[in-house]
Amino acid sequence: MKPGFIVATVAVALALGLGLFLNSGPSEAPQTSFVLLDGAKKSTSDMKGKVTLVNFWATSCTTCVAEMPKIIATHDKYKSKGFDTLAVAMSYDPPSYVVNFSQTRNLPFSVAIDNTGNVAKAWGDVQLTPTTYLVNKRGQIVKRYVGEPDFKELHQLIESLLAET
């Protein structure tokens, strides 16, 4: 290998490592608008002041369907303490399936459909479901889960974020 190549490789590795180090704290949730099943709109700025779970899911995702009762239980446990949940159906999920799922399971929180895929793209180009974000009262993403979260750990984190002023 040529010395210049090695120096360039080390420089890139250091820059990436430094970038990861500098970005390791909470990051602002992307400014997006969500279209809810009833046609209403909700935006990221509406989340400020609450701890919010944003769950990207699909009716065709077996893990998503399996974890939904735990998400409902989490929502019910903390909603009176300043916690909210927003389930965002992926763009490939047929809207009629999402509506049916939401109604038959009496989902107690807001459900949005990402018709264009722009919301998933804005939130880190979400492609795998379930992908779940926990957003603090200041509108910052503090945790991202790909796959089903460890709900015991999630509940501890929610409780600590709810206690923040």
VMD Tcl script that builds the backbone (N, CA, C; Angstrom):
set m [mol new atoms 495]
animate dup $m
set s [atomselect $m all]
$s set {name element resname resid chain x y z} {
  {N N MET 1 A 0.835 -1.184 0.000}
  {CA C MET 1 A 0.000 0.000 0.000}
  {C C MET 1 A 0.872 1.237 0.000}
  {N N LYS 2 A 0.360 2.259 -0.633}
  {CA C LYS 2 A 1.084 3.530 -0.698}
  {C C LYS 2 A 0.859 4.321 0.592}
  {N N PRO 3 A 1.879 5.014 1.060}
  {CA C PRO 3 A 1.744 5.786 2.307}
  {C C PRO 3 A 0.591 6.795 2.259}
  {N N GLY 4 A 0.378 7.435 1.109}
  {CA C GLY 4 A -0.712 8.414 0.992}
  {C C GLY 4 A -2.068 7.775 1.227}
  {N N PHE 5 A -2.237 6.536 0.738}
  {CA C PHE 5 A -3.502 5.824 0.911}
  {C C PHE 5 A -3.740 5.528 2.391}
  {N N ILE 6 A -2.684 5.113 3.074}
  {CA C ILE 6 A -2.799 4.791 4.499}
  {C C ILE 6 A -3.141 6.055 5.293}
  {N N VAL 7 A -2.475 7.157 5.012}
  {CA C VAL 7 A -2.739 8.419 5.712}
  {C C VAL 7 A -4.189 8.856 5.472}
  {N N ALA 8 A -4.644 8.757 4.220}
  {CA C ALA 8 A -6.016 9.148 3.884}
  {C C ALA 8 A -7.019 8.253 4.604}
  {N N THR 9 A -6.743 6.952 4.655}
  {CA C THR 9 A -7.639 6.011 5.324}
  {C C THR 9 A -7.730 6.316 6.816}
  {N N VAL 10 A -6.583 6.594 7.449}
  {CA C VAL 10 A -6.560 6.926 8.871}
  {C C VAL 10 A -7.303 8.240 9.110}
  {N N ALA 11 A -7.125 9.222 8.231}
  {CA C ALA 11 A -7.799 10.515 8.378}
  {C C ALA 11 A -9.316 10.352 8.292}
  {N N VAL 12 A -9.772 9.538 7.351}
  {CA C VAL 12 A -11.217 9.296 7.214}
  {C C VAL 12 A -11.738 8.583 8.457}
  {N N ALA 13 A -11.019 7.579 8.935}
  {CA C ALA 13 A -11.446 6.842 10.121}
  {C C ALA 13 A -11.529 7.759 11.342}
  {N N LEU 14 A -10.536 8.636 11.495}
  {CA C LEU 14 A -10.558 9.576 12.616}
  {C C LEU 14 A -11.715 10.553 12.489}
  {N N ALA 15 A -11.967 11.047 11.301}
  {CA C ALA 15 A -13.063 11.987 11.074}
  {C C ALA 15 A -14.411 11.324 11.374}
  {N N LEU 16 A -14.567 10.088 10.918}
  {CA C LEU 16 A -15.813 9.372 11.193}
  {C C LEU 16 A -15.973 9.123 12.677}
  {N N GLY 17 A -14.905 8.714 13.318}
  {CA C GLY 17 A -14.948 8.464 14.758}
  {C C GLY 17 A -15.266 9.728 15.523}
  {N N LEU 18 A -14.661 10.840 15.140}
  {CA C LEU 18 A -14.926 12.118 15.790}
  {C C LEU 18 A -16.371 12.525 15.559}
  {N N GLY 19 A -16.853 12.327 14.346}
  {CA C GLY 19 A -18.244 12.653 14.023}
  {C C GLY 19 A -19.204 11.840 14.865}
  {N N LEU 20 A -18.915 10.563 15.047}
  {CA C LEU 20 A -19.781 9.723 15.873}
  {C C LEU 20 A -19.734 10.179 17.323}
  {N N PHE 21 A -18.550 10.573 17.778}
  {CA C PHE 21 A -18.410 11.038 19.147}
  {C C PHE 21 A -19.189 12.330 19.362}
  {N N LEU 22 A -19.073 13.257 18.427}
  {CA C LEU 22 A -19.747 14.533 18.571}
  {C C LEU 22 A -21.265 14.397 18.468}
  {N N ASN 23 A -21.750 13.404 17.748}
  {CA C ASN 23 A -23.185 13.235 17.543}
  {C C ASN 23 A -23.801 12.185 18.459}
  {N N SER 24 A -23.123 11.834 19.549}
  {CA C SER 24 A -23.606 10.732 20.366}
  {C C SER 24 A -24.750 11.125 21.298}
  {N N GLY 25 A -25.004 12.415 21.496}
  {CA C GLY 25 A -26.083 12.846 22.382}
  {C C GLY 25 A -27.414 12.892 21.651}
  {N N PRO 26 A -28.444 13.373 22.358}
  {CA C PRO 26 A -29.758 13.490 21.729}
  {C C PRO 26 A -29.707 14.410 20.503}
  {N N SER 27 A -30.515 14.083 19.501}
  {CA C SER 27 A -30.582 14.921 18.307}
  {C C SER 27 A -32.026 15.380 18.123}
  {N N GLU 28 A -32.174 16.531 17.511}
  {CA C GLU 28 A -33.512 17.070 17.276}
  {C C GLU 28 A -34.322 16.118 16.411}
  {N N ALA 29 A -35.571 15.909 16.778}
  {CA C ALA 29 A -36.475 15.122 15.933}
  {C C ALA 29 A -36.708 15.926 14.656}
  {N N PRO 30 A -36.748 15.270 13.509}
  {CA C PRO 30 A -36.935 16.004 12.259}
  {C C PRO 30 A -38.299 16.687 12.200}
  {N N GLN 31 A -38.326 17.871 11.619}
  {CA C GLN 31 A -39.584 18.598 11.475}
  {C C GLN 31 A -40.409 17.943 10.368}
  {N N THR 32 A -41.424 17.212 10.781}
  {CA C THR 32 A -42.278 16.514 9.831}
  {C C THR 32 A -43.737 16.726 10.196}
  {N N SER 33 A -44.588 16.483 9.214}
  {CA C SER 33 A -46.026 16.574 9.400}
  {C C SER 33 A -46.604 15.187 9.176}
  {N N PHE 34 A -47.448 14.754 10.084}
  {CA C PHE 34 A -48.054 13.429 10.026}
  {C C PHE 34 A -49.536 13.575 9.684}
  {N N VAL 35 A -50.028 12.783 8.734}
  {CA C VAL 35 A -51.453 12.776 8.404}
  {C C VAL 35 A -52.086 11.606 9.143}
  {N N LEU 36 A -52.989 11.925 10.058}
  {CA C LEU 36 A -53.628 10.913 10.882}
  {C C LEU 36 A -54.784 10.253 10.134}
  {N N LEU 37 A -55.220 9.119 10.642}
  {CA C LEU 37 A -56.285 8.360 9.985}
  {C C LEU 37 A -57.564 9.170 9.798}
  {N N ASP 38 A -57.845 10.089 10.724}
  {CA C ASP 38 A -59.068 10.888 10.615}
  {C C ASP 38 A -58.883 12.116 9.716}
  {N N GLY 39 A -57.703 12.218 9.090}
  {CA C GLY 39 A -57.433 13.339 8.189}
  {C C GLY 39 A -56.779 14.526 8.874}
  {N N ALA 40 A -56.737 14.529 10.203}
  {CA C ALA 40 A -56.082 15.606 10.947}
  {C C ALA 40 A -54.575 15.524 10.734}
  {N N LYS 41 A -53.896 16.620 11.037}
  {CA C LYS 41 A -52.440 16.638 10.922}
  {C C LYS 41 A -51.817 16.880 12.288}
  {N N LYS 42 A -50.662 16.298 12.460}
  {CA C LYS 42 A -49.873 16.467 13.676}
  {C C LYS 42 A -48.455 16.721 13.203}
  {N N SER 43 A -47.740 17.583 13.901}
  {CA C SER 43 A -46.357 17.852 13.503}
  {C C SER 43 A -45.411 17.539 14.646}
  {N N THR 44 A -44.154 17.498 14.313}
  {CA C THR 44 A -43.136 17.231 15.323}
  {C C THR 44 A -43.214 18.266 16.440}
  {N N SER 45 A -43.495 19.524 16.085}
  {CA C SER 45 A -43.548 20.570 17.112}
  {C C SER 45 A -44.685 20.333 18.107}
  {N N ASP 46 A -45.725 19.590 17.703}
  {CA C ASP 46 A -46.817 19.253 18.618}
  {C C ASP 46 A -46.362 18.312 19.738}
  {N N MET 47 A -45.227 17.662 19.556}
  {CA C MET 47 A -44.729 16.706 20.550}
  {C C MET 47 A -44.047 17.399 21.729}
  {N N LYS 48 A -43.618 18.635 21.533}
  {CA C LYS 48 A -42.868 19.314 22.598}
  {C C LYS 48 A -43.710 19.426 23.858}
  {N N GLY 49 A -43.069 19.179 24.984}
  {CA C GLY 49 A -43.743 19.205 26.267}
  {C C GLY 49 A -44.196 17.830 26.733}
  {N N LYS 50 A -44.129 16.836 25.842}
  {CA C LYS 50 A -44.480 15.464 26.190}
  {C C LYS 50 A -43.335 14.542 25.811}
  {N N VAL 51 A -43.259 13.413 26.465}
  {CA C VAL 51 A -42.365 12.345 26.043}
  {C C VAL 51 A -43.181 11.536 25.036}
  {N N THR 52 A -42.640 11.328 23.850}
  {CA C THR 52 A -43.418 10.698 22.782}
  {C C THR 52 A -42.687 9.495 22.197}
  {N N LEU 53 A -43.440 8.420 22.029}
  {CA C LEU 53 A -42.957 7.219 21.355}
  {C C LEU 53 A -43.462 7.286 19.912}
  {N N VAL 54 A -42.544 7.291 18.954}
  {CA C VAL 54 A -42.905 7.300 17.539}
  {C C VAL 54 A -42.517 5.941 16.978}
  {N N ASN 55 A -43.528 5.175 16.577}
  {CA C ASN 55 A -43.325 3.785 16.158}
  {C C ASN 55 A -43.650 3.641 14.672}
  {N N PHE 56 A -42.635 3.328 13.854}
  {CA C PHE 56 A -42.836 3.034 12.435}
  {C C PHE 56 A -43.133 1.546 12.324}
  {N N TRP 57 A -44.252 1.206 11.690}
  {CA C TRP 57 A -44.731 -0.172 11.685}
  {C C TRP 57 A -45.481 -0.465 10.389}
  {N N ALA 58 A -45.870 -1.725 10.236}
  {CA C ALA 58 A -46.677 -2.141 9.085}
  {C C ALA 58 A -47.559 -3.304 9.517}
  {N N THR 59 A -48.734 -3.387 8.913}
  {CA C THR 59 A -49.650 -4.487 9.248}
  {C C THR 59 A -49.093 -5.828 8.790}
  {N N SER 60 A -48.171 -5.811 7.811}
  {CA C SER 60 A -47.574 -7.051 7.298}
  {C C SER 60 A -46.350 -7.489 8.103}
  {N N CYS 61 A -45.974 -6.712 9.096}
  {CA C CYS 61 A -44.791 -6.995 9.917}
  {C C CYS 61 A -45.219 -7.774 11.160}
  {N N THR 62 A -44.802 -9.039 11.242}
  {CA C THR 62 A -45.242 -9.886 12.356}
  {C C THR 62 A -44.734 -9.380 13.705}
  {N N THR 63 A -43.516 -8.851 13.738}
  {CA C THR 63 A -42.989 -8.310 14.990}
  {C C THR 63 A -43.790 -7.078 15.412}
  {N N CYS 64 A -44.165 -6.244 14.441}
  {CA C CYS 64 A -44.965 -5.045 14.730}
  {C C CYS 64 A -46.305 -5.433 15.348}
  {N N VAL 65 A -46.958 -6.406 14.743}
  {CA C VAL 65 A -48.259 -6.857 15.231}
  {C C VAL 65 A -48.107 -7.475 16.628}
  {N N ALA 66 A -47.040 -8.242 16.827}
  {CA C ALA 66 A -46.810 -8.894 18.119}
  {C C ALA 66 A -46.501 -7.888 19.230}
  {N N GLU 67 A -45.797 -6.804 18.917}
  {CA C GLU 67 A -45.426 -5.843 19.957}
  {C C GLU 67 A -46.535 -4.827 20.244}
  {N N MET 68 A -47.532 -4.721 19.377}
  {CA C MET 68 A -48.557 -3.680 19.530}
  {C C MET 68 A -49.277 -3.737 20.880}
  {N N PRO 69 A -49.631 -4.917 21.413}
  {CA C PRO 69 A -50.250 -4.920 22.753}
  {C C PRO 69 A -49.336 -4.309 23.829}
  {N N LYS 70 A -48.024 -4.482 23.697}
  {CA C LYS 70 A -47.088 -3.903 24.663}
  {C C LYS 70 A -47.002 -2.390 24.480}
  {N N ILE 71 A -47.110 -1.927 23.243}
  {CA C ILE 71 A -47.108 -0.478 22.993}
  {C C ILE 71 A -48.383 0.136 23.558}
  {N N ILE 72 A -49.508 -0.552 23.383}
  {CA C ILE 72 A -50.775 -0.085 23.949}
  {C C ILE 72 A -50.667 -0.012 25.473}
  {N N ALA 73 A -50.136 -1.070 26.100}
  {CA C ALA 73 A -49.984 -1.096 27.559}
  {C C ALA 73 A -49.066 0.024 28.041}
  {N N THR 74 A -47.990 0.276 27.304}
  {CA C THR 74 A -47.065 1.359 27.654}
  {C C THR 74 A -47.782 2.699 27.566}
  {N N HIS 75 A -48.520 2.903 26.485}
  {CA C HIS 75 A -49.278 4.147 26.302}
  {C C HIS 75 A -50.263 4.344 27.463}
  {N N ASP 76 A -51.013 3.294 27.754}
  {CA C ASP 76 A -52.013 3.382 28.828}
  {C C ASP 76 A -51.375 3.651 30.188}
  {N N LYS 77 A -50.205 3.068 30.426}
  {CA C LYS 77 A -49.526 3.214 31.719}
  {C C LYS 77 A -49.046 4.646 31.961}
  {N N TYR 78 A -48.594 5.328 30.900}
  {CA C TYR 78 A -47.946 6.630 31.080}
  {C C TYR 78 A -48.700 7.825 30.506}
  {N N LYS 79 A -49.815 7.614 29.802}
  {CA C LYS 79 A -50.481 8.728 29.117}
  {C C LYS 79 A -50.934 9.836 30.062}
  {N N SER 80 A -51.310 9.507 31.274}
  {CA C SER 80 A -51.770 10.528 32.224}
  {C C SER 80 A -50.611 11.306 32.845}
  {N N LYS 81 A -49.377 10.890 32.538}
  {CA C LYS 81 A -48.196 11.537 33.126}
  {C C LYS 81 A -47.438 12.408 32.121}
  {N N GLY 82 A -48.018 12.626 30.929}
  {CA C GLY 82 A -47.346 13.461 29.933}
  {C C GLY 82 A -46.651 12.660 28.849}
  {N N PHE 83 A -47.163 11.470 28.585}
  {CA C PHE 83 A -46.589 10.589 27.565}
  {C C PHE 83 A -47.578 10.446 26.413}
  {N N ASP 84 A -47.049 10.374 25.200}
  {CA C ASP 84 A -47.902 10.182 24.035}
  {C C ASP 84 A -47.259 9.158 23.108}
  {N N THR 85 A -48.077 8.596 22.240}
  {CA C THR 85 A -47.628 7.598 21.277}
  {C C THR 85 A -48.155 7.975 19.908}
  {N N LEU 86 A -47.324 7.796 18.904}
  {CA C LEU 86 A -47.730 8.008 17.522}
  {C C LEU 86 A -47.243 6.816 16.710}
  {N N ALA 87 A -48.185 6.078 16.119}
  {CA C ALA 87 A -47.839 4.937 15.271}
  {C C ALA 87 A -47.886 5.416 13.825}
  {N N VAL 88 A -46.779 5.228 13.100}
  {CA C VAL 88 A -46.685 5.684 11.710}
  {C C VAL 88 A -46.611 4.462 10.801}
  {N N ALA 89 A -47.684 4.250 10.028}
  {CA C ALA 89 A -47.724 3.121 9.097}
  {C C ALA 89 A -46.864 3.450 7.878}
  {N N MET 90 A -46.135 2.479 7.417}
  {CA C MET 90 A -45.231 2.666 6.279}
  {C C MET 90 A -46.009 2.905 4.980}
  {N N SER 91 A -45.332 3.516 4.022}
  {CA C SER 91 A -45.981 3.918 2.765}
  {C C SER 91 A -46.528 2.734 1.969}
  {N N TYR 92 A -45.926 1.557 2.128}
  {CA C TYR 92 A -46.362 0.388 1.360}
  {C C TYR 92 A -47.554 -0.332 1.992}
  {N N ASP 93 A -47.946 0.105 3.182}
  {CA C ASP 93 A -49.056 -0.534 3.887}
  {C C ASP 93 A -50.378 0.009 3.330}
  {N N PRO 94 A -51.255 -0.849 2.810}
  {CA C PRO 94 A -52.526 -0.357 2.271}
  {C C PRO 94 A -53.334 0.373 3.353}
  {N N PRO 95 A -53.761 1.604 3.080}
  {CA C PRO 95 A -54.504 2.371 4.087}
  {C C PRO 95 A -55.693 1.616 4.682}
  {N N SER 96 A -56.396 0.831 3.878}
  {CA C SER 96 A -57.555 0.095 4.409}
  {C C SER 96 A -57.113 -0.927 5.460}
  {N N TYR 97 A -55.930 -1.515 5.297}
  {CA C TYR 97 A -55.410 -2.459 6.283}
  {C C TYR 97 A -55.087 -1.733 7.600}
  {N N VAL 98 A -54.493 -0.545 7.464}
  {CA C VAL 98 A -54.112 0.237 8.642}
  {C C VAL 98 A -55.364 0.655 9.418}
  {N N VAL 99 A -56.373 1.134 8.697}
  {CA C VAL 99 A -57.628 1.536 9.334}
  {C C VAL 99 A -58.268 0.338 10.028}
  {N N ASN 100 A -58.329 -0.785 9.354}
  {CA C ASN 100 A -58.919 -1.992 9.932}
  {C C ASN 100 A -58.162 -2.431 11.191}
  {N N PHE 101 A -56.835 -2.452 11.120}
  {CA C PHE 101 A -56.013 -2.845 12.266}
  {C C PHE 101 A -56.277 -1.904 13.444}
  {N N SER 102 A -56.255 -0.622 13.163}
  {CA C SER 102 A -56.444 0.391 14.200}
  {C C SER 102 A -57.806 0.260 14.870}
  {N N GLN 103 A -58.849 0.027 14.068}
  {CA C GLN 103 A -60.201 -0.072 14.607}
  {C C GLN 103 A -60.435 -1.388 15.355}
  {N N THR 104 A -59.984 -2.493 14.788}
  {CA C THR 104 A -60.253 -3.790 15.428}
  {C C THR 104 A -59.477 -3.962 16.724}
  {N N ARG 105 A -58.366 -3.261 16.878}
  {CA C ARG 105 A -57.571 -3.360 18.106}
  {C C ARG 105 A -57.768 -2.163 19.013}
  {N N ASN 106 A -58.682 -1.268 18.621}
  {CA C ASN 106 A -58.966 -0.070 19.428}
  {C C ASN 106 A -57.694 0.649 19.862}
  {N N LEU 107 A -56.810 0.945 18.911}
  {CA C LEU 107 A -55.562 1.616 19.260}
  {C C LEU 107 A -55.886 2.945 19.945}
  {N N PRO 108 A -55.371 3.150 21.158}
  {CA C PRO 108 A -55.747 4.328 21.952}
  {C C PRO 108 A -54.887 5.562 21.683}
  {N N PHE 109 A -54.108 5.534 20.622}
  {CA C PHE 109 A -53.212 6.643 20.314}
  {C C PHE 109 A -53.346 7.004 18.840}
  {N N SER 110 A -52.697 8.091 18.456}
  {CA C SER 110 A -52.758 8.569 17.077}
  {C C SER 110 A -52.047 7.606 16.133}
  {N N VAL 111 A -52.672 7.396 14.966}
  {CA C VAL 111 A -52.089 6.559 13.927}
  {C C VAL 111 A -52.007 7.404 12.659}
  {N N ALA 112 A -50.829 7.433 12.070}
  {CA C ALA 112 A -50.607 8.184 10.833}
  {C C ALA 112 A -50.231 7.212 9.725}
  {N N ILE 113 A -50.497 7.631 8.503}
  {CA C ILE 113 A -50.066 6.860 7.337}
  {C C ILE 113 A -49.077 7.716 6.565}
  {N N ASP 114 A -47.909 7.164 6.339}
  {CA C ASP 114 A -46.854 7.865 5.599}
  {C C ASP 114 A -47.011 7.537 4.109}
  {N N ASN 115 A -48.036 8.108 3.476}
  {CA C ASN 115 A -48.365 7.786 2.081}
  {C C ASN 115 A -47.199 7.934 1.111}
  {N N THR 116 A -46.385 8.955 1.306}
  {CA C THR 116 A -45.312 9.261 0.350}
  {C C THR 116 A -43.976 8.639 0.714}
  {N N GLY 117 A -43.827 8.215 1.959}
  {CA C GLY 117 A -42.534 7.713 2.424}
  {C C GLY 117 A -41.613 8.826 2.891}
  {N N ASN 118 A -42.073 10.074 2.803}
  {CA C ASN 118 A -41.224 11.209 3.185}
  {C C ASN 118 A -40.968 11.280 4.688}
  {N N VAL 119 A -41.947 10.841 5.486}
  {CA C VAL 119 A -41.756 10.880 6.937}
  {C C VAL 119 A -40.680 9.866 7.338}
  {N N ALA 120 A -40.784 8.644 6.820}
  {CA C ALA 120 A -39.777 7.618 7.127}
  {C C ALA 120 A -38.393 8.069 6.670}
  {N N LYS 121 A -38.329 8.714 5.518}
  {CA C LYS 121 A -37.045 9.205 5.008}
  {C C LYS 121 A -36.475 10.271 5.943}
  {N N ALA 122 A -37.319 11.196 6.391}
  {CA C ALA 122 A -36.866 12.270 7.278}
  {C C ALA 122 A -36.374 11.747 8.629}
  {N N TRP 123 A -36.957 10.653 9.094}
  {CA C TRP 123 A -36.593 10.090 10.398}
  {C C TRP 123 A -35.454 9.075 10.264}
  {N N GLY 124 A -34.524 9.312 9.377}
  {CA C GLY 124 A -33.343 8.457 9.267}
  {C C GLY 124 A -33.485 7.378 8.213}
  {N N ASP 125 A -34.314 7.632 7.216}
  {CA C ASP 125 A -34.538 6.678 6.126}
  {C C ASP 125 A -34.951 5.313 6.675}
  {N N VAL 126 A -35.996 5.320 7.496}
  {CA C VAL 126 A -36.515 4.088 8.108}
  {C C VAL 126 A -36.979 3.133 7.012}
  {N N GLN 127 A -36.441 1.930 7.034}
  {CA C GLN 127 A -36.865 0.900 6.090}
  {C C GLN 127 A -37.255 -0.385 6.803}
  {N N LEU 128 A -36.658 -0.628 7.961}
  {CA C LEU 128 A -36.960 -1.837 8.726}
  {C C LEU 128 A -38.050 -1.543 9.744}
  {N N THR 129 A -39.004 -2.459 9.858}
  {CA C THR 129 A -40.046 -2.290 10.862}
  {C C THR 129 A -40.008 -3.477 11.812}
  {N N PRO 130 A -40.302 -3.224 13.073}
  {CA C PRO 130 A -40.587 -1.915 13.646}
  {C C PRO 130 A -39.308 -1.132 13.927}
  {N N THR 131 A -39.400 0.169 13.742}
  {CA C THR 131 A -38.366 1.100 14.184}
  {C C THR 131 A -39.077 2.111 15.069}
  {N N THR 132 A -38.572 2.268 16.276}
  {CA C THR 132 A -39.240 3.090 17.282}
  {C C THR 132 A -38.272 4.122 17.837}
  {N N TYR 133 A -38.771 5.343 17.966}
  {CA C TYR 133 A -37.986 6.440 18.526}
  {C C TYR 133 A -38.646 6.920 19.809}
  {N N LEU 134 A -37.821 7.278 20.784}
  {CA C LEU 134 A -38.315 7.906 21.991}
  {C C LEU 134 A -37.831 9.355 21.973}
  {N N VAL 135 A -38.788 10.273 22.037}
  {CA C VAL 135 A -38.507 11.705 21.931}
  {C C VAL 135 A -38.793 12.347 23.290}
  {N N ASN 136 A -37.845 13.157 23.776}
  {CA C ASN 136 A -38.032 13.791 25.086}
  {C C ASN 136 A -38.919 15.037 24.973}
  {N N LYS 137 A -39.161 15.688 26.114}
  {CA C LYS 137 A -40.060 16.842 26.159}
  {C C LYS 137 A -39.548 18.021 25.336}
  {N N ARG 138 A -38.255 18.052 25.065}
  {CA C ARG 138 A -37.665 19.148 24.284}
  {C C ARG 138 A -37.672 18.853 22.780}
  {N N GLY 139 A -38.231 17.712 22.400}
  {CA C GLY 139 A -38.302 17.370 20.980}
  {C C GLY 139 A -37.027 16.735 20.446}
  {N N GLN 140 A -36.256 16.126 21.331}
  {CA C GLN 140 A -35.012 15.477 20.929}
  {C C GLN 140 A -35.171 13.958 20.978}
  {N N ILE 141 A -34.627 13.296 19.974}
  {CA C ILE 141 A -34.619 11.830 19.957}
  {C C ILE 141 A -33.554 11.367 20.943}
  {N N VAL 142 A -33.959 10.574 21.934}
  {CA C VAL 142 A -32.996 10.081 22.922}
  {C C VAL 142 A -32.685 8.602 22.738}
  {N N LYS 143 A -33.544 7.882 21.998}
  {CA C LYS 143 A -33.302 6.455 21.792}
  {C C LYS 143 A -33.991 6.004 20.514}
  {N N ARG 144 A -33.323 5.114 19.790}
  {CA C ARG 144 A -33.884 4.504 18.585}
  {C C ARG 144 A -33.782 2.994 18.750}
  {N N TYR 145 A -34.887 2.328 18.518}
  {CA C TYR 145 A -34.929 0.870 18.580}
  {C C TYR 145 A -35.258 0.334 17.190}
  {N N VAL 146 A -34.497 -0.620 16.720}
  {CA C VAL 146 A -34.845 -1.349 15.499}
  {C C VAL 146 A -35.192 -2.754 15.965}
  {N N GLY 147 A -36.417 -3.173 15.703}
  {CA C GLY 147 A -36.928 -4.408 16.278}
  {C C GLY 147 A -37.694 -4.070 17.544}
  {N N GLU 148 A -38.212 -5.091 18.190}
  {CA C GLU 148 A -38.997 -4.861 19.404}
  {C C GLU 148 A -38.106 -4.374 20.530}
  {N N PRO 149 A -38.500 -3.271 21.193}
  {CA C PRO 149 A -37.701 -2.789 22.322}
  {C C PRO 149 A -37.753 -3.760 23.500}
  {N N ASP 150 A -36.776 -3.626 24.369}
  {CA C ASP 150 A -36.827 -4.265 25.671}
  {C C ASP 150 A -37.758 -3.365 26.486}
  {N N PHE 151 A -38.997 -3.790 26.707}
  {CA C PHE 151 A -39.997 -2.915 27.297}
  {C C PHE 151 A -39.690 -2.542 28.745}
  {N N LYS 152 A -39.009 -3.403 29.485}
  {CA C LYS 152 A -38.621 -3.047 30.853}
  {C C LYS 152 A -37.650 -1.859 30.806}
  {N N GLU 153 A -36.656 -1.946 29.924}
  {CA C GLU 153 A -35.696 -0.847 29.768}
  {C C GLU 153 A -36.399 0.409 29.244}
  {N N LEU 154 A -37.293 0.221 28.281}
  {CA C LEU 154 A -38.038 1.348 27.713}
  {C C LEU 154 A -38.839 2.065 28.793}
  {N N HIS 155 A -39.513 1.315 29.657}
  {CA C HIS 155 A -40.307 1.919 30.725}
  {C C HIS 155 A -39.425 2.709 31.695}
  {N N GLN 156 A -38.244 2.183 32.006}
  {CA C GLN 156 A -37.322 2.908 32.891}
  {C C GLN 156 A -36.892 4.222 32.249}
  {N N LEU 157 A -36.618 4.183 30.944}
  {CA C LEU 157 A -36.201 5.391 30.230}
  {C C LEU 157 A -37.353 6.394 30.167}
  {N N ILE 158 A -38.560 5.921 29.891}
  {CA C ILE 158 A -39.738 6.809 29.867}
  {C C ILE 158 A -39.900 7.487 31.228}
  {N N GLU 159 A -39.789 6.719 32.298}
  {CA C GLU 159 A -39.953 7.281 33.638}
  {C C GLU 159 A -38.905 8.347 33.936}
  {N N SER 160 A -37.662 8.105 33.526}
  {CA C SER 160 A -36.624 9.104 33.767}
  {C C SER 160 A -36.869 10.360 32.912}
  {N N LEU 161 A -37.350 10.186 31.692}
  {CA C LEU 161 A -37.630 11.355 30.846}
  {C C LEU 161 A -38.848 12.125 31.335}
  {N N LEU 162 A -39.838 11.433 31.854}
  {CA C LEU 162 A -41.021 12.118 32.399}
  {C C LEU 162 A -40.652 12.924 33.633}
  {N N ALA 163 A -39.642 12.478 34.376}
  {CA C ALA 163 A -39.221 13.171 35.598}
  {C C ALA 163 A -38.431 14.449 35.305}
  {N N GLU 164 A -37.930 14.578 34.066}
  {CA C GLU 164 A -37.157 15.775 33.696}
  {C C GLU 164 A -38.081 16.989 33.636}
  {N N THR 165 A -37.494 18.154 33.967}
  {CA C THR 165 A -38.279 19.394 33.880}
  {C C THR 165 A -37.855 20.242 32.712}
}
mol reanalyze $m
mol bondsrecalc $m
mol representation Tube
mol addrep $m
